[in-house]
Amino acid sequence: MKAQKSYIDLNGRLAIPAKVRQALKLKAGDEVSIKYNDSELIVSTFCSNIEKARNILDKYKDIDLHKELNLMRKEDAAKE
């Protein structure tokens, strides 16, 4: 991961340096997600989030997730 210095303007907007926007192919109006904790702020592109989700789902490609979810719901309903 590379680090870049940036700033927050008077309206609370975070400036993303041009080199970073170009490298990530970000344009004005693109959606990003922001995660934070006590001392860190992580900005992710929409495309990277989709890719992460696909990688997670690839682990379950041999399982019928819809069928598994329905089975879990039936089991939960039976417990009530």
N, C-alpha and C positions, 0 to 999 in steps of 0.2 A: 504494500500500500504506500502510495506517495503522499507527502504532506505539502500543502500549499497554504500560504498566509492569506487571509481574507478579512473582511470587516462586516459589521452590521450597521446599516444606516439609521438615521433618526426615526424612520418609520418601522424599524424592526426587521427589515429585509436583509437577508444574508446575500452578499455578493459572491457569485461563483466566477472565478477567474476564467478568462476567455480560453486559455489553453486547456483547462479542465472541461469546459463545455464542449470544446471541439473534440477532445479525446473521447468523451462519453456521448458525443453526437446529440447534445441537448440543445433544444431551441426554446425561444420564448414561448411560454404557455404549456410546455411539457410538464407532465405530472411526475412528482417525486414523492418518496415517503421519507419521513423523518423519525428516527428513533433516538431516544436520549436516556441518560441516567444522571447520576449526580454530577459527573464531570465530563461527559462525552456526548457529542452530537454526531449522528451518522445519517448522511443523506444518501438514499439509494434511488437508482433510476427504476422506472416502471418495468422496463425490459429485464433488468437484473432480478427483480422480484419474481417475475414470471418464470425465468430460468431456474431460480432456486426452487420454486414450487414444482416445476416439472421434474427436477432431479429428485425431489422427495417422493413424488408419485411414481417415478420409475422403479423404485424399490418394491412397489406393490403391483407391478404390471401383470403378474400371474394370478392375482387375487381379484375377484369380482367385488369391488368396494361397495357397490350399490346393494348387492345381495347381503354382504356382511353387515351393512348399516341397518337394513331391514330386519335381519336376525337379531341384532342388538336391541332394536326398538321393541320387537316382540318379547324378548326376554325381560326387558325393563317393564313392559306393560303387564306381564304375567306376575311380576313381583308386587305390583300395586294392589 
